[in-house]
């Protein structure tokens, strides 16, 4: 899995590419946690995500819990398979 991200002022956009599973979920969690400070808006662009396991969903839920305290989170471009 490749993770593209862009931080502009208080907005962090993260776009994982490939499969988000037990093996790759820690990398996404680390990317989000490393760049979340000062973020008021987190956007997860799942356009290129082919698969998500329960481990991947756990990362998304964890990010949502953090963002509820400091701002907002959006999940966009979710493909039909996911």
Secondary structure, 3 states (H helix, E strand, C coil): CEEEEEEECCEEEEEEEEEECCCCHHHHHHHHHHHCCCCCEEEEECCCEEEECHHHHHHHHHHHHHHHHHCEEEEECCCCCC
